[in-house]
Amino acid sequence: MTSAFSGFIQARMLPSRTTPDLLGGMWTLLQDAQAVPSRLLWDNESGIGRRRPTEPVAAFAGSLGLEIKLLPPRDPESKGMVERMNRFFRQRFMPSRDFRSPADFNGQLEDWLPKANHRYSRSRHGRPDELIVLDRERMRELPPVTPDAVFRNAVRLPRDYYVPVFSNDYSVDPSYIGRIVDVTADLDTVWVTHEGVIIATHVRAWARHLVVTDPAHVARAAVMRRDFRTQRVHRTEPEEAVQVRDLAAYDEIFGIDLGQQPNLVLEAAS
């Protein structure tokens, strides 16, 4: 994000360009600024919308009381300030740096941004970190209600006790197999709940097509599998002999004497 008047820049690397991650990134930067502008300019990003904002983006803007204006396609001049800042990142921040993880990247970026915002701007006749005070005086405060800027999904936990989140699979306590669980993911964490109780938590993986497993879930599955096999063995053991009542007792009760019954002769027709 770049403030138009002061030139103050904020930045964070995101796991993906999906709608939940873009909204989560915007909300994180707005929280850092502790202020809400009247308008945000976006190009035709698929996660934000083409020609008009997507429904989650429109709901996000409505909860903050701001306008998200989509710029015409193939018109980089409309957001030339952001494009210049992207070039500034590539030339001043990226060279001669090593990154061990996404968290390390964002940590180094956070340490570098105060230096970038303290540089003197001739066109603005001031420093961005000083001029931003005037920018934020014209902005509104953060709303009392946090906007919905996370990934949400409700699924029935399958027999393999994994839930999909952004092309990766995360393990869940197998005790909840067959039940409906709620899956939530922000920029850093994936957690699974059932009726409001957290049953799984994972650090979000940024790579694709991974299987993220909690060893506690594997151990729990092994115990459940052993208990199931034990119960199955008990069910297959021979049961005690069941006493069978002599049917002659019923003849005696009803007073039937089989010795007095007439003999029945069947004759076959020739």
N, C-alpha and C positions, 0 to 999 in steps of 0.2 A: 504494500500500500504506500502511496506517495500523496502527501497533502499538497493540494494545488498551490496554495498561497506560500507556505513556508518552505516547501520542498523537503519536509521531514519524511524520512523513509522508515518503513517497518517491513520486516520480512521473516519468513519461516518456510523451510522446506517441508512439503507435505508427502504423505505416502502415495497418493494417487490424485487424479483429476476428476474423481467422482463427485457427485453433488454433496454427500455428507462430509467428505474431507474438505472441499472448498468452503462450505459453510463453517465447518469447525475451524479452519484457518482464519477466516474473516472474524469469527467471534473471538478467537484468541488474541488477535491484534487489536480489536476494539477494546477488549478487557485490559490489555496493556496500556492503551491510550486513556482508558477511563472516560471516554467520550464517544458520542455517536454523531457522525456528519449527517447533513441533510440529503446527500446523494453520493452514490458510488457508481463509477463508470466501469463497464466491463465490455470486452469485445465478445464476439460470438463463440464463447466457450460452451461446448456441449453440456458440461455439467451445470452451467448457469442458465443457458437457454439460447435458442436460436429464434430471433425476431421478438420473442417475448419470454420472460423468465419462466422457469419450470414451477410447478406447484409448490415444492418445498422451498424454493428460493423466494417466491412471492410471499409465503407464510413467514419466512425469516425476516424479510424486509418489513412486512406489516407489523410484526411483533416489536421491531426496533423503531418503527415510525420513520423509515428512510426510503428513498427512491433508488432503485437499481436500474440505471439506464444502460441499455444495450447499444453499442456503437455499430455503425454500418459495417458490413463485411468488407474485408480487403481495404481497410482504411487505417493504416498504422499511425497516420498523422493525428488522428483523433485522440490517441493516447500516447503522444510523443514523449511526454514527461516520464511515463513508466518505461517506455522503450529505452530512453537514455539511462535510466537507473539500472536496467538490466545490463546494458553495456558497461556501466560503471562497476557493477558487481563482477563481471567477467574480467575486467582489467585491473581492479584494485583488490578484490577479495580472494578470488580463486587462485591466482598464480602462487606457486611455491608452498601450497598447503597440502597436508595429508589428513584424511578423515578415516577414522576407525569404524564409525557407525553413523547412522542418521542423527542420533542424539549428540554425537561429537560434532557433526556438521552444524547443527543448530546451536550448540554451545559456543563454538567459535564464531558463528555469525552474530550471536547475541553480544559477545565481547567486542566485536568489530564495529557494530552499528553506532555506538556512541561516538566513536572517532569519526565515522563518516558524516554523522549529523552535526559535528562540531566544525566542519570545514567552512570557510568563509565563501559566500556566494556573491559575486560581483553584481549579477543581474538583480538580486534581491536586496543587496546592500545590508547583509546580515548573515548570521549563522542559523541554520535550520532549527537547532535545538533551542534557540532563543526566540525565533519567530513563531514556533509552534504554540507558544503561549497565546498569541493573538488568534491563531486558528481555533484552538480549543475553547476560547472564550465564546465563540460563536456556535459551538456545538452543544448538543444536549447531553444530559447525564445518561448513564446506562439504565435500562429499564429494571424495575424490581423483579421481573420474571425472566428467567433465563430462556432464550429462544431454543427451539429444538434444532440442534446442529450436530447430531450423532446418527450413526447407522443403527436401525432397529429392525428386528425380525422376530417372528414367533413361529417355532417349528415343533413338530413332535420328534422327540429324541429317538433316533433309530437304534437298531441293535448294536451297531458298531460304536455308539456313544460319542460321535463327533458331529459338530455343527459347522456349516460353511460360512465364512466371513471373508468377503473380498478375495475369492479364489483360493483361500487357504482353509484348512480344516483344523478345528480346535477341539480337544477332548473335554468331556463333561463327566461328572460323577455318574457311573453306570447304574446307580440305584434309581435313577429317574428315567430309565428307558421306557418308552411308550407314553410318557407324559408330555404335555405342552410346556416348553420352556421359552423364555424371552431372552433374546440375544441382543446385546448392545455393544457398540464399538465406537470409541472416539479416536483421536489421533495417536494415542499412546497405549490404550488398554482395551482388551476384550473381556467382557464379563457376561456370565449367563445366570439368570435368576429363575426361580420357580415360586410363584405366589409371593413375590417380594423377597425371598431368601436367596442370597448369592450362593450358587453351587459350583461355580468355576470362574477362575480369573487367570488371564494370560497377558503377557506383554505382547503387543501387536507386532506381527512380523511384516516387514516391508517387501520381502521377496514374494514371488508368486508360486502357486502349486506346491505349498509346503504342508506337512502334517505336524502340528504342534501338540505335543502330548505331555500331560502332567503325570509324573511317576505315581502319584497317589491314586490317580484314576486307574492306572494299570493294575496296581496292587489290589484295589477294591474289586476290579473285574475278576481277578484270579480267585479271590475269596468267594465271590458269588458263583463262579464256575465250579469250584470245588464243592460248595454246598449243594448245588444243583445235582451234581453227579452222585453225591452221597444219598440224597433223597431218592434218586432214581433207582439206586441199588436196593434201598429198603423196600421200595414198591414192588420190585421183581422177586423178592424172597417168597418161598412157598408159605402160604397161610395155614393155620391149624385146620384139621379136618372138621367139616361141618356135619353135625348129626342129621341124618335123613329119617323122617318119621315113616314107620311101616304103614303103607296104604291100607292094609287090612283093618287098621283101627277105624277108618272111616266106614268100612262095610259093617263093622260091629255097631257103630253109632247109629246108622240108618236102618239096622235090622235086616241086612241083606245076607241071605244064605246062598252062597254060590253052588252048594251041592244040590239044591232044589231047582236050579235053573234048567229049563228044557234045552236039549241038545239041538242045535241049529245045523241043518244039513243043507248044503248048497249043491244044487244040481246044475251041471253045465249042459246047455242045449247043444244037441249034436247037429 
